[in-house]
């Protein structure tokens, strides 16, 4: 049973037309994925930096951090 009018897939697919949805947008999707990946790392670094500064500000003298370092 064929929904696209083809009786056999043993043909040259360049003569068939679109075989999957969004054909031709692979490069655009790659660029979007790459931009998201870079944004994610930048956002993660900023959040971690803020968290580290918050932890260090909680103990202004750094005594707690020095004790933790000396302990190990």
Secondary structure as UniProt FT lines:
FT   HELIX           13..15
FT   TURN            21..24
FT   HELIX           26..58
FT   TURN            60..61
FT   HELIX           63..71
//
